[in-house]
Amino acid sequence: MSQLLEIEQKLYFILGWFYDFTKGITVVLLILFLINIFGLTFYLVQGNSMQPKFQDGDLVLVDRFTYHLRLPKKGEVVTIQASIIDPISKIIKRVAALPGEHVSFKAKSDILRWNEYYVLGDNLSHSLDSRHLGPIKISDIDGRVFFKLWHF
């Protein structure tokens, strides 16, 4: 009888642990789902183009909703769909010039059109940005980086 009681206690322990584990996973998945619904997503910084503010391996939280309400402002850090480089990946850059502003680089001068932004990396010597890619269209701006969560 004591063996049966011992087996029953072990079974209750295992089932209890499994229930608590699945409950915790469910809560985490629900939170991530709600974050995604409200236009927030995570992005892992790759490369050194935004040093010293953002390092290679930083996990940042990106707000994808704000730019449906307003346009990007100068100085904001944004994620960009860089289809020229890779159709899937995104790059992180800082908005340096807004539509209608005059931009000069290496004896080349231009005024940005109504839907174009000039973006630069903070680490200019290691950044693939508007100096190489040209102006970025508003439709290529994915979201606004507003919080650094973690460094991996």
N, C-alpha and C positions, 0 to 999 in steps of 0.2 A: 504494500500500500504506500509506503514511503517513497518507493521508486516512482510510482505513478504520480505522486504529489510533486516530486522533484522534476519530472518531465513536464508536468503541467506548468510549473513555475518558470521553467526555462522557455517554454513555448510562449507564455504570457510576456516574458521579458523580450523575446525576439519580436513578437507581434507589436508590442508597445514601442520598441525602438524603431521598427519599420514605419509605424503610424506617425511617430514624431518626425522621422526623417522626411517622409513624403509630405507631411504638413508643412515643414519648413521649406522644402523645394517648391511647393505650390505657392506659398506666400511670396517667395523670391520671384518666381515666374510671373505672378500677378502684378507685382510692383514694376517689373521690367516692361510688361505689357502696357500698364497704365502710363509709364514714362514715355513709351513709344507713341501712344495715342496722342499725348499732349505735345508731340513734336520734338521730343528730346531724343538724342541718340549719342552713342559713345563712339569715339574715334581714337585710334592708336597712332600717335605721332611717329612717323618714320623719317629718319634723316636728321641733319643738323641745320637745316635752313632757317629755323626760328630760334636758334640759341641766342642769348642765354635764357630767354623767357620760357621756351618750351624745348625740352631735350628729347632725343631719340628714345622712344619707349614710354613717353608720358601718355597717360590715358586722360582724355579731355571729354567734357560734356558739351555737346553741340545743340544749340537751340535752332530748330529748323522752322519755327513758327513766326518769329519776330519779323522776318523780311517779307511776310505776307501782309504785314500791317504798315511797315515803313521800309525805307531804303537804307542800305548800309551807310555808316558814317566813317569819316576819315579816322584812321587809327584803330578801328576794330579789327580783330583777328577773325578771319573767316575760313571756312572749308570750301574748296572749289572742286567741281567735277572737271578733272584735267583730261578730257577725252583725247587730246593730242598725244599725251604720254601713254595713257592706259585707260581704256573705256570703263574700267571698274573702279580703280583707285581714286582717292581724293588727295588733294594737297592742302596744306595749311599755310596761309599768308596773311599779311597785314594790309589793309586798304590804305593806299598812299595817295591816290587822287580820285576825285569824283567826276561824274559826267559834267562836261562843260569846262573843265579845268585844262590848263595848258601843261603839257608834259614834254620835257626835253631829255634826250639820252643819246650820247655819242653823236653829236651833230645832227640828230634826227629830232624833229619837233612836230608835235601834233596836238590837236585839241580833241579831247575825248567826246564821243557822241553821247546822246541822251541815255543809252543803255550800257555804257562801257565804264569799267573801273580799272584802275592801274593798281596792281598789287605787288608787294615786295616782301621778301623774307627778311627777318631781322639780321641774319648773318649773310650779308650781301655777297661775300666771297664764295659761299657754298649754297647758293639759292637759284633754283630754276623758277623764274617769276616773269612778270610782264616785260622785263628787259629782253627776255628771250622768246616768250610766248605771245607777246603783244597784249593789248588791252583784253580784259576778261568781260564777257557779257553778263548782265545781271542774271540771266537764266542759268549760267554755269555756277553761280554762287549757291552753295547748298545750305549753309547755315552759319550761325555766329558762335564762335567758341567763347564760352563764358565762365568755364570753371575747369581747373586742372584737378583731376581726382587722385591720380596715383602715378607713380613712376615704376615701370617694370624693368 
